[in-house]
Structure formats: structure tokens, C-alpha cells
Amino acid sequence: MAEAVTEPFHESERAQSYVIFRLGGEGYALEVMRVQEVLDVGTLTHVPGGPKSLRGVLNLRGHVVPVYDLRIPFELPIDPQPVRAPSVLMVESSAGHDAHVTGLLVDRVSDVLEFTPEEIQPAPQLGLGKATPFVRGLIRHQDGFLLVLDVDCVFTALESLNAHFNGGGF
């Protein structure tokens, strides 16, 4: 009688890739599938009279893309003289049925790493400061943690900030 051969289950088959970035001294993780690309900040065109969170717009292959500073919804101070040029995560956001690309300004992007769902721990309800609503989990990494960003909550907060600014959406 022949025995059934079963393929061993590999943890890496369920692992998901995350873009790792720094913001205000903390490490964050964002699903790679949400990030279209990472750009070094070149020249942003400032929008006079725009909301504080809107750092400017850039031309991405013929499309005007707004770039928002993640420091604003996280209530982090803006460094007027950063040591190195910040990076922009080009992230797909959804507004209703429309998907569009929005830039999120971060201090720097450092890596792309894979983690399994078991490695993501639930975020504590308290203790993360102003970032609490934007964090959906924690990943133990090296000597600390990476905060797993809930980018949809970030977009909701930016939309709310912009609505308060100009009475409209983002």
C-alpha cells in the first residue's frame, strides 16, 4: 500500500513583506502591497495656503501626487534641518471606489523584511502616544519593536485634517 506524500508546510509561504521606515526615532512597518514605490525627496512644489500636513506636490510620470508629512497626524515636531533628505512612500489610497496614489513623507526607508502573521502582536491600547490610532500591531525586531502602520487610519486622519482646513475632502 502506498503512503500519501504530504508536502511540508513552510512558514515563509504565509510570510508577508513589509517596507521598514523610520519616523521620529521609531521604526514602522507597512505592507509592501500598499507601497507602489519609494522616492528620495527631490523638489516638492509647495501649495500656498494648503493644509499644514500637505508638504507639497510632485510630478510622478505626468501625474500630480500630493505629499503629506506623517509627522503632522502623529503630532511629532518637524525637523527644519534634517540630517538626511527624507523619503516619500508612494502609497495607494482608496477614496470611495477610486484608488489614487498619495505620497507619505518619512525620515528614511531602511529595508524590506518578511514577517509571518504570528510575529505580529496586537498593539496595546495605551502607551503609544499620538501614534496609537495609526498602529495595528507590533513586530519584535532586533532589540525593540516595529510599529505596524494602519495606513487606512492615516488617510482617514489626513482627510479629517484637510476637511477641517478647507471644508472639503482630501
BAKELO-407138 format. One line per field, with one value per atom (N, C-alpha, C, CB): atom name; residue in three letters; x, y, z. Coordinates in steps of 0.2 Angstrom, whole numbers, plus 5000, padded with zeros to 4 digits. Glycine has a CB too. Layout:
N
atom	(CA,...)
type	(ALA,...)
px	(X,...)
py	(Y,...)
pz	(Z,...)
END
This chain:
170
atom	(N,CA,C,CB,N,CA,C,CB,N,CA,C,CB,N,CA,C,CB,N,CA,C,CB,N,CA,C,CB,N,CA,C,CB,N,CA,C,CB,N,CA,C,CB,N,CA,C,CB,N,CA,C,CB,N,CA,C,CB,N,CA,C,CB,N,CA,C,CB,N,CA,C,CB,N,CA,C,CB,N,CA,C,CB,N,CA,C,CB,N,CA,C,CB,N,CA,C,CB,N,CA,C,CB,N,CA,C,CB,N,CA,C,CB,N,CA,C,CB,N,CA,C,CB,N,CA,C,CB,N,CA,C,CB,N,CA,C,CB,N,CA,C,CB,N,CA,C,CB,N,CA,C,CB,N,CA,C,CB,N,CA,C,CB,N,CA,C,CB,N,CA,C,CB,N,CA,C,CB,N,CA,C,CB,N,CA,C,CB,N,CA,C,CB,N,CA,C,CB,N,CA,C,CB,N,CA,C,CB,N,CA,C,CB,N,CA,C,CB,N,CA,C,CB,N,CA,C,CB,N,CA,C,CB,N,CA,C,CB,N,CA,C,CB,N,CA,C,CB,N,CA,C,CB,N,CA,C,CB,N,CA,C,CB,N,CA,C,CB,N,CA,C,CB,N,CA,C,CB,N,CA,C,CB,N,CA,C,CB,N,CA,C,CB,N,CA,C,CB,N,CA,C,CB,N,CA,C,CB,N,CA,C,CB,N,CA,C,CB,N,CA,C,CB,N,CA,C,CB,N,CA,C,CB,N,CA,C,CB,N,CA,C,CB,N,CA,C,CB,N,CA,C,CB,N,CA,C,CB,N,CA,C,CB,N,CA,C,CB,N,CA,C,CB,N,CA,C,CB,N,CA,C,CB,N,CA,C,CB,N,CA,C,CB,N,CA,C,CB,N,CA,C,CB,N,CA,C,CB,N,CA,C,CB,N,CA,C,CB,N,CA,C,CB,N,CA,C,CB,N,CA,C,CB,N,CA,C,CB,N,CA,C,CB,N,CA,C,CB,N,CA,C,CB,N,CA,C,CB,N,CA,C,CB,N,CA,C,CB,N,CA,C,CB,N,CA,C,CB,N,CA,C,CB,N,CA,C,CB,N,CA,C,CB,N,CA,C,CB,N,CA,C,CB,N,CA,C,CB,N,CA,C,CB,N,CA,C,CB,N,CA,C,CB,N,CA,C,CB,N,CA,C,CB,N,CA,C,CB,N,CA,C,CB,N,CA,C,CB,N,CA,C,CB,N,CA,C,CB,N,CA,C,CB,N,CA,C,CB,N,CA,C,CB,N,CA,C,CB,N,CA,C,CB,N,CA,C,CB,N,CA,C,CB,N,CA,C,CB,N,CA,C,CB,N,CA,C,CB,N,CA,C,CB,N,CA,C,CB,N,CA,C,CB,N,CA,C,CB,N,CA,C,CB,N,CA,C,CB,N,CA,C,CB,N,CA,C,CB,N,CA,C,CB,N,CA,C,CB,N,CA,C,CB,N,CA,C,CB,N,CA,C,CB,N,CA,C,CB,N,CA,C,CB,N,CA,C,CB,N,CA,C,CB,N,CA,C,CB,N,CA,C,CB,N,CA,C,CB,N,CA,C,CB,N,CA,C,CB,N,CA,C,CB,N,CA,C,CB,N,CA,C,CB,N,CA,C,CB,N,CA,C,CB,N,CA,C,CB,N,CA,C,CB,N,CA,C,CB,N,CA,C,CB,N,CA,C,CB,N,CA,C,CB,N,CA,C,CB,N,CA,C,CB,N,CA,C,CB,N,CA,C,CB,N,CA,C,CB,N,CA,C,CB,N,CA,C,CB,N,CA,C,CB,N,CA,C,CB,N,CA,C,CB,N,CA,C,CB,N,CA,C,CB,N,CA,C,CB,N,CA,C,CB,N,CA,C,CB)
type	(MET,MET,MET,MET,ALA,ALA,ALA,ALA,GLU,GLU,GLU,GLU,ALA,ALA,ALA,ALA,VAL,VAL,VAL,VAL,THR,THR,THR,THR,GLU,GLU,GLU,GLU,PRO,PRO,PRO,PRO,PHE,PHE,PHE,PHE,HIS,HIS,HIS,HIS,GLU,GLU,GLU,GLU,SER,SER,SER,SER,GLU,GLU,GLU,GLU,ARG,ARG,ARG,ARG,ALA,ALA,ALA,ALA,GLN,GLN,GLN,GLN,SER,SER,SER,SER,TYR,TYR,TYR,TYR,VAL,VAL,VAL,VAL,ILE,ILE,ILE,ILE,PHE,PHE,PHE,PHE,ARG,ARG,ARG,ARG,LEU,LEU,LEU,LEU,GLY,GLY,GLY,GLY,GLY,GLY,GLY,GLY,GLU,GLU,GLU,GLU,GLY,GLY,GLY,GLY,TYR,TYR,TYR,TYR,ALA,ALA,ALA,ALA,LEU,LEU,LEU,LEU,GLU,GLU,GLU,GLU,VAL,VAL,VAL,VAL,MET,MET,MET,MET,ARG,ARG,ARG,ARG,VAL,VAL,VAL,VAL,GLN,GLN,GLN,GLN,GLU,GLU,GLU,GLU,VAL,VAL,VAL,VAL,LEU,LEU,LEU,LEU,ASP,ASP,ASP,ASP,VAL,VAL,VAL,VAL,GLY,GLY,GLY,GLY,THR,THR,THR,THR,LEU,LEU,LEU,LEU,THR,THR,THR,THR,HIS,HIS,HIS,HIS,VAL,VAL,VAL,VAL,PRO,PRO,PRO,PRO,GLY,GLY,GLY,GLY,GLY,GLY,GLY,GLY,PRO,PRO,PRO,PRO,LYS,LYS,LYS,LYS,SER,SER,SER,SER,LEU,LEU,LEU,LEU,ARG,ARG,ARG,ARG,GLY,GLY,GLY,GLY,VAL,VAL,VAL,VAL,LEU,LEU,LEU,LEU,ASN,ASN,ASN,ASN,LEU,LEU,LEU,LEU,ARG,ARG,ARG,ARG,GLY,GLY,GLY,GLY,HIS,HIS,HIS,HIS,VAL,VAL,VAL,VAL,VAL,VAL,VAL,VAL,PRO,PRO,PRO,PRO,VAL,VAL,VAL,VAL,TYR,TYR,TYR,TYR,ASP,ASP,ASP,ASP,LEU,LEU,LEU,LEU,ARG,ARG,ARG,ARG,ILE,ILE,ILE,ILE,PRO,PRO,PRO,PRO,PHE,PHE,PHE,PHE,GLU,GLU,GLU,GLU,LEU,LEU,LEU,LEU,PRO,PRO,PRO,PRO,ILE,ILE,ILE,ILE,ASP,ASP,ASP,ASP,PRO,PRO,PRO,PRO,GLN,GLN,GLN,GLN,PRO,PRO,PRO,PRO,VAL,VAL,VAL,VAL,ARG,ARG,ARG,ARG,ALA,ALA,ALA,ALA,PRO,PRO,PRO,PRO,SER,SER,SER,SER,VAL,VAL,VAL,VAL,LEU,LEU,LEU,LEU,MET,MET,MET,MET,VAL,VAL,VAL,VAL,GLU,GLU,GLU,GLU,SER,SER,SER,SER,SER,SER,SER,SER,ALA,ALA,ALA,ALA,GLY,GLY,GLY,GLY,HIS,HIS,HIS,HIS,ASP,ASP,ASP,ASP,ALA,ALA,ALA,ALA,HIS,HIS,HIS,HIS,VAL,VAL,VAL,VAL,THR,THR,THR,THR,GLY,GLY,GLY,GLY,LEU,LEU,LEU,LEU,LEU,LEU,LEU,LEU,VAL,VAL,VAL,VAL,ASP,ASP,ASP,ASP,ARG,ARG,ARG,ARG,VAL,VAL,VAL,VAL,SER,SER,SER,SER,ASP,ASP,ASP,ASP,VAL,VAL,VAL,VAL,LEU,LEU,LEU,LEU,GLU,GLU,GLU,GLU,PHE,PHE,PHE,PHE,THR,THR,THR,THR,PRO,PRO,PRO,PRO,GLU,GLU,GLU,GLU,GLU,GLU,GLU,GLU,ILE,ILE,ILE,ILE,GLN,GLN,GLN,GLN,PRO,PRO,PRO,PRO,ALA,ALA,ALA,ALA,PRO,PRO,PRO,PRO,GLN,GLN,GLN,GLN,LEU,LEU,LEU,LEU,GLY,GLY,GLY,GLY,LEU,LEU,LEU,LEU,GLY,GLY,GLY,GLY,LYS,LYS,LYS,LYS,ALA,ALA,ALA,ALA,THR,THR,THR,THR,PRO,PRO,PRO,PRO,PHE,PHE,PHE,PHE,VAL,VAL,VAL,VAL,ARG,ARG,ARG,ARG,GLY,GLY,GLY,GLY,LEU,LEU,LEU,LEU,ILE,ILE,ILE,ILE,ARG,ARG,ARG,ARG,HIS,HIS,HIS,HIS,GLN,GLN,GLN,GLN,ASP,ASP,ASP,ASP,GLY,GLY,GLY,GLY,PHE,PHE,PHE,PHE,LEU,LEU,LEU,LEU,LEU,LEU,LEU,LEU,VAL,VAL,VAL,VAL,LEU,LEU,LEU,LEU,ASP,ASP,ASP,ASP,VAL,VAL,VAL,VAL,ASP,ASP,ASP,ASP,CYS,CYS,CYS,CYS,VAL,VAL,VAL,VAL,PHE,PHE,PHE,PHE,THR,THR,THR,THR,ALA,ALA,ALA,ALA,LEU,LEU,LEU,LEU,GLU,GLU,GLU,GLU,SER,SER,SER,SER,LEU,LEU,LEU,LEU,ASN,ASN,ASN,ASN,ALA,ALA,ALA,ALA,HIS,HIS,HIS,HIS,PHE,PHE,PHE,PHE,ASN,ASN,ASN,ASN,GLY,GLY,GLY,GLY,GLY,GLY,GLY,GLY,GLY,GLY,GLY,GLY,PHE,PHE,PHE,PHE)
px	(5004,5000,5004,4995,5003,5007,5005,5006,5009,5008,5007,5013,5003,5002,5007,4995,5010,5016,5013,5021,5014,5012,5018,5008,5017,5022,5022,5020,5028,5029,5026,5036,5023,5021,5026,5014,5028,5033,5030,5037,5033,5031,5031,5035,5037,5038,5033,5045,5028,5023,5018,5020,5017,5012,5015,5009,5022,5025,5023,5033,5023,5021,5027,5014,5028,5034,5031,5036,5036,5034,5040,5033,5038,5043,5044,5041,5051,5053,5055,5058,5052,5054,5055,5050,5058,5059,5055,5067,5053,5049,5050,5042,5053,5053,5057,5046,5062,5066,5063,5066,5057,5053,5054,5046,5054,5053,5046,5058,5044,5037,5038,5033,5032,5032,5025,5032,5025,5020,5020,5019,5014,5014,5016,5007,5021,5024,5018,5028,5013,5007,5004,5002,5005,5002,5006,5000,5013,5018,5019,5024,5018,5020,5027,5016,5030,5037,5040,5039,5046,5049,5054,5054,5053,5057,5061,5052,5067,5070,5067,5078,5066,5063,5067,5062,5065,5068,5065,5067,5062,5059,5052,5061,5049,5042,5039,5040,5034,5031,5026,5027,5028,5023,5017,5027,5012,5005,5003,4999,5004,5002,4995,5003,4995,4988,4986,4983,4990,4987,4988,4992,4985,4985,4992,4980,4993,5000,5003,5000,4998,5000,5003,4995,5000,5002,5009,4997,5014,5021,5022,5026,5018,5018,5016,5026,5017,5015,5021,5009,5021,5027,5024,5032,5028,5026,5029,5029,5024,5026,5024,5023,5028,5027,5020,5026,5020,5015,5008,5012,5009,5003,5005,5001,5000,5002,5000,4997,5005,5004,5005,5009,5000,5001,5005,4994,5009,5014,5012,5021,5010,5009,5014,5002,5015,5020,5017,5023,5019,5017,5018,5020,5022,5024,5017,5030,5013,5008,5002,5005,5000,4994,4997,4991,5004,5007,5009,5013,5008,5010,5017,5005,5021,5029,5031,5032,5037,5040,5043,5045,5042,5045,5053,5041,5057,5064,5066,5069,5067,5069,5075,5069,5080,5086,5088,5092,5084,5086,5093,5081,5095,5102,5103,5104,5098,5097,5091,5099,5091,5084,5079,5086,5073,5068,5066,5062,5062,5060,5052,5062,5050,5042,5040,5041,5035,5032,5026,5030,5026,5021,5016,5023,5010,5005,4999,5005,4996,4989,4984,4988,4980,4974,4968,4975,4963,4956,4951,4953,4948,4943,4937,4945,4932,4926,4928,4922,4926,4928,4934,4922,4937,4943,4949,4943,4954,4961,4966,4963,4969,4974,4981,4972,4986,4992,4994,4998,4996,4997,5004,4992,5008,5015,5015,5020,5018,5019,5026,5016,5028,5035,5037,5035,5042,5045,5053,5044,5056,5063,5067,5065,5066,5070,5067,5077,5068,5066,5073,5063,5072,5078,5079,5079,5073,5073,5066,5075,5066,5060,5061,5059,5057,5058,5051,5060,5052,5046,5044,5047,5038,5036,5029,5034,5029,5023,5017,5024,5011,5006,5007,4999,5010,5011,5016,5014,5020,5025,5022,5031,5016,5013,5009,5009,5010,5007,5002,5011,4996,4991,4994,4985,4993,4995,4992,4994,4996,4992,4988,4998,4982,4978,4981,4971,4985,4988,4996,4986,4999,5006,5010,5008,5006,5010,5009,5007,5006,5006,5001,5012,5002,4998,4998,5000,5002,5003,4998,5010,4995,4990,4985,4987,4981,4976,4979,4971,4985,4988,4992,4992,4992,4996,4991,5001,4992,4988,4991,4985,4998,5001,5008,5001,5012,5019,5023,5020,5029,5033,5039,5034,5041,5048,5053,5048,5058,5063,5069,5061,5075,5081,5080,5085,5082,5082,5075,5087,5071,5065,5059,5066,5054,5048,5048,5042,5044,5042,5035,5044,5032,5025,5022,5024,5017,5014,5009,5011,5010,5006,4999,5009,4994,4987,4986,4981,4988,4988,4981,4992,4976,4969,4967,4964,4969,4968,4972,4970,4978,4982,4978,4989,4976,4972,4966,4971,4962,4956,4958,4953,4963,4965,4968,4971,4971,4973,4967,4978,4962,4956,4952,4952,4952,4949,4953,4949,4959,4963,4962,4971,4962,4960,4953,4962,4949,4942,4941,4937,4944,4944,4947,4947,4952,4956,4952,4963,4949,4946,4939,4949,4936,4929,4927,4925,4932,4931,4935,4933,4936,4939,4946,4936,4950,4957,4958,4961)
py	(4994,5000,5006,5000,5011,5017,5022,5020,5025,5031,5037,5031,5041,5048,5052,5051,5056,5060,5067,5060,5070,5077,5082,5077,5087,5092,5096,5098,5097,5100,5108,5100,5110,5117,5122,5118,5127,5131,5138,5133,5140,5147,5152,5148,5152,5158,5158,5156,5153,5154,5159,5147,5159,5164,5171,5161,5171,5177,5183,5177,5189,5195,5200,5198,5203,5208,5215,5208,5218,5225,5230,5225,5236,5241,5244,5247,5244,5247,5254,5242,5258,5265,5268,5269,5274,5277,5284,5279,5286,5292,5294,5291,5300,5302,5298,5304,5294,5290,5283,5293,5281,5275,5271,5276,5264,5260,5258,5254,5259,5257,5252,5263,5248,5243,5244,5236,5244,5245,5239,5252,5236,5231,5233,5228,5229,5231,5232,5225,5228,5228,5235,5222,5239,5245,5251,5247,5249,5254,5253,5253,5258,5257,5258,5262,5263,5264,5269,5267,5269,5274,5279,5270,5285,5290,5294,5295,5296,5301,5308,5301,5312,5318,5323,5322,5324,5329,5336,5327,5339,5345,5345,5350,5347,5347,5354,5345,5354,5361,5362,5361,5368,5369,5372,5374,5371,5373,5379,5368,5385,5391,5390,5398,5391,5391,5384,5395,5379,5372,5370,5367,5365,5362,5361,5356,5361,5360,5353,5361,5348,5342,5341,5337,5345,5344,5348,5347,5344,5347,5349,5342,5347,5349,5344,5351,5345,5340,5339,5343,5333,5331,5328,5326,5328,5326,5318,5330,5314,5307,5304,5302,5304,5302,5305,5294,5312,5315,5316,5312,5313,5314,5318,5307,5322,5327,5322,5333,5322,5317,5322,5311,5322,5326,5322,5327,5326,5323,5325,5324,5321,5323,5321,5320,5325,5323,5319,5330,5313,5309,5312,5302,5316,5319,5323,5324,5326,5330,5326,5334,5321,5317,5314,5312,5312,5309,5314,5305,5320,5326,5326,5326,5325,5325,5331,5319,5334,5340,5339,5343,5345,5345,5347,5349,5343,5345,5350,5339,5356,5361,5359,5368,5356,5354,5347,5359,5343,5335,5334,5331,5328,5326,5323,5321,5320,5317,5319,5310,5319,5320,5315,5321,5317,5312,5308,5315,5303,5298,5299,5291,5297,5298,5291,5303,5288,5282,5283,5278,5281,5282,5276,5282,5278,5273,5274,5274,5268,5268,5269,5261,5274,5275,5275,5282,5273,5272,5278,5265,5281,5286,5284,5293,5280,5278,5272,5283,5273,5267,5269,5266,5275,5277,5276,5285,5273,5272,5277,5265,5281,5285,5285,5293,5288,5287,5294,5286,5293,5298,5297,5299,5302,5302,5303,5307,5299,5300,5301,5294,5307,5309,5306,5317,5302,5299,5301,5291,5299,5301,5297,5300,5291,5287,5280,5286,5276,5269,5265,5268,5260,5256,5249,5256,5246,5239,5237,5235,5231,5227,5220,5226,5218,5212,5208,5213,5201,5197,5195,5191,5195,5193,5188,5199,5183,5179,5182,5172,5181,5184,5182,5181,5177,5175,5180,5168,5183,5188,5195,5189,5196,5202,5202,5205,5206,5206,5211,5206,5211,5216,5223,5214,5228,5235,5236,5241,5238,5240,5246,5241,5246,5252,5258,5250,5258,5264,5264,5265,5269,5269,5271,5263,5271,5273,5280,5269,5284,5291,5293,5294,5298,5300,5295,5307,5291,5286,5280,5283,5280,5274,5272,5275,5277,5275,5273,5281,5274,5273,5266,5278,5263,5257,5251,5257,5246,5240,5234,5238,5234,5229,5231,5223,5226,5227,5221,5228,5222,5216,5217,5216,5211,5211,5211,5205,5216,5216,5218,5220,5215,5216,5217,5222,5223,5225,5228,5228,5229,5233,5231,5240,5235,5234,5238,5234,5235,5239,5240,5236,5246,5248,5246,5255,5242,5241,5246,5233,5250,5255,5253,5260,5256,5255,5261,5255,5261,5266,5269,5264,5265,5267,5272,5262,5271,5276,5282,5273,5282,5288,5292,5286,5289,5293,5296,5288,5292,5295,5301,5290,5301,5306,5312,5304,5311,5316,5320,5314,5315,5318,5322,5312,5320,5324,5331,5320,5331,5337,5342,5335,5339,5343,5346,5339,5342,5344,5350,5338,5349,5355,5361,5353,5360,5366,5369,5363,5365,5369,5367,5367,5363,5362,5356,5368,5353,5348,5342,5351,5337,5331,5332,5325,5326,5327,5325,5323)
pz	(5000,5000,5000,5006,4996,4995,5000,4988,5003,5008,5004,5013,5007,5004,5006,5006,5001,5002,5003,4996,5009,5010,5010,5017,5007,5007,5013,5001,5016,5022,5021,5025,5026,5026,5028,5031,5024,5025,5028,5019,5033,5036,5031,5043,5027,5023,5017,5019,5016,5011,5014,5010,5021,5023,5025,5029,5025,5027,5022,5027,5025,5021,5021,5023,5016,5015,5018,5008,5021,5024,5022,5032,5021,5020,5027,5015,5029,5035,5035,5039,5039,5038,5045,5034,5046,5052,5052,5053,5057,5058,5065,5056,5067,5073,5078,5076,5076,5080,5081,5087,5078,5079,5072,5081,5073,5067,5065,5068,5059,5057,5051,5055,5051,5045,5041,5048,5035,5031,5025,5027,5024,5019,5012,5019,5009,5003,4998,5001,4998,4993,4993,4994,4998,4998,4995,5005,4995,4993,4985,4997,4981,4974,4973,4970,4976,4976,4981,4969,4982,4987,4983,4992,4985,4981,4986,4977,4984,4988,4987,4986,4992,4990,4986,4997,4980,4976,4977,4968,4973,4974,4974,4968,4980,4981,4979,4988,4975,4974,4979,4967,4983,4989,4986,4993,4990,4988,4993,4988,4991,4995,4998,4992,5005,5008,5009,5004,5008,5009,5016,5005,5018,5025,5027,5026,5034,5036,5035,5044,5034,5033,5026,5035,5021,5014,5013,5010,5012,5011,5004,5013,5000,4993,4988,4991,4982,4976,4972,4972,4969,4965,4958,4968,4953,4947,4946,4941,4946,4946,4939,4951,4934,4927,4924,4927,4925,4922,4927,4916,4933,4937,4943,4940,4945,4951,4957,4951,4962,4968,4974,4968,4978,4985,4989,4988,4993,4998,5005,4996,5009,5016,5021,5018,5026,5031,5037,5034,5038,5043,5050,5043,5051,5057,5060,5057,5055,5057,5061,5051,5058,5062,5068,5057,5068,5074,5079,5071,5077,5082,5084,5088,5079,5080,5078,5076,5081,5078,5072,5083,5067,5061,5062,5056,5059,5060,5054,5060,5055,5050,5046,5053,5049,5046,5047,5050,5043,5044,5042,5040,5046,5044,5037,5049,5035,5028,5025,5028,5018,5015,5016,5007,5018,5019,5013,5022,5014,5008,5008,5010,5002,5001,4999,4995,5003,5001,4997,5008,4991,4986,4988,4979,4991,4994,4990,5001,4989,4985,4991,4982,4990,4995,4991,4998,4995,4992,4994,4993,4990,4992,4988,4990,4992,4989,4984,4985,4978,4973,4969,4968,4970,4967,4971,4965,4967,4970,4967,4969,4971,4969,4973,4969,4971,4974,4978,4969,4984,4989,4991,4994,4992,4995,5002,4991,5006,5013,5015,5017,5018,5019,5026,5020,5025,5031,5032,5031,5038,5039,5034,5046,5034,5029,5029,5031,5023,5022,5023,5015,5027,5028,5025,5035,5024,5022,5020,5028,5017,5016,5019,5008,5024,5028,5027,5035,5029,5029,5036,5024,5038,5044,5043,5049,5047,5047,5052,5050,5050,5055,5062,5053,5064,5071,5074,5072,5070,5073,5074,5068,5072,5073,5080,5067,5085,5091,5091,5097,5094,5094,5098,5098,5095,5098,5105,5094,5110,5116,5115,5122,5119,5118,5121,5122,5126,5129,5128,5136,5128,5129,5122,5131,5117,5110,5109,5105,5113,5112,5106,5110,5102,5097,5091,5095,5091,5086,5087,5085,5093,5094,5089,5101,5087,5082,5075,5081,5074,5067,5067,5065,5073,5074,5075,5080,5071,5071,5074,5065,5075,5078,5080,5074,5083,5084,5082,5092,5079,5077,5081,5070,5085,5089,5083,5094,5083,5079,5082,5073,5081,5084,5092,5081,5094,5101,5103,5104,5099,5100,5096,5099,5094,5091,5084,5095,5079,5074,5075,5067,5073,5074,5067,5076,5066,5060,5059,5060,5053,5052,5049,5047,5051,5048,5044,5054,5037,5033,5031,5026,5032,5030,5036,5030,5042,5048,5046,5054,5044,5042,5037,5040,5032,5027,5029,5021,5034,5037,5041,5041,5045,5049,5044,5053,5039,5034,5031,5029,5029,5026,5031,5024,5037,5043,5044,5049,5044,5045,5039,5045,5033,5027,5027,5021,5029,5029,5034,5031,5040,5045,5042,5051,5038,5035,5030,5032,5025,5019,5018,5013,5023,5022,5017,5021,5014,5009,5011,5002,5006,5007,5005,5003,5005,5003,4996,5008)
END
